Amino acid sequence: MTNAAKRAWAESAGSLQSDSASDFGGLLFAQWRDLLDKRHGLYIAPERRSFLSAGLRSRMRKIGVRSFSDYYDLLQNGNAHLQEWSLLIDVLTVHETRFFRHESSMELVSDVVREKLHRDQPFNVWSVGCATGEEVYSLAMLLDAQFHRAGVQCLFGITGTDISLPALRSARSGIYANKRLQGIGAEFREKYCRAVSPKQFQVDERLRRRVCFTHLNLRDVQDAPFSDIDLIYCQNLLIYMDREKRIRIANALADRLRPGGVLILGPGELLGWPNPHMEKIRCDDTLAYRRVEHSSVALYERN
């Protein structure tokens, strides 16, 4: 946003007084919660009121608006503030991630890939809520290494989706601070990471060609143009939603899996899921389900 636009925005708000922390409650919080849910599918639980307040204040300071209610009215102004919506959503969505973040889940990914080593079909992966891309590239490293070690020429592709446009731009570049290397094993560092400056590295171009990143709002997941997916990785997203929304989204993800495909969620995110096409995988410290055609199919089990 240009300085002129910022000034115009601030002037349109008039001479406003700053809201106190106690003002952000009751009806005002409910209005913001409902707007974010309706517009972007973001569910803000009552206990996260202070998080929402801090995020709104951060953007309001940037553009010179000092009232929650006036900021709300300005964002309601049609499509005039799409850029501001994008920046606000980036503030309100948590991008805490790292390479190979959840070891147990990554081990399960390796097990799933080993099952598919000698088939003729491409192996398709979807990373839901991929943030700045570390998860996508971790999965790509695992898949590439597994197929290479087995001496198998298998095509694979990984699609990362996220609601944050700035996060997606970062993911596409594949460039990260050197401190991120701490999560990558020595073998993978040497094979897949290239120094681009004294303080940064970039994921190898050959691996980057295997992945793509696209914008997707979880609210619209049922309309996502994906099918015949072998592995869907969706961690630390559903936990911020009520159970009804978790089930709706999980069902939409399950519909995108091919028979035998696996959905990996965050531990504790969706227990007792009543989907007749999905059976829980027995795996310590990881919540995962496999798509089956008949309930009599044996559960996959990893010791």
Summary of the structure (lengths in Angstrom):
residues: 303
radius of gyration: 21.4
end to end distance: 53.7
largest distance: 68.6
contacts: 887
relative contact order: 0.11
helix: 47%
strand: 18%
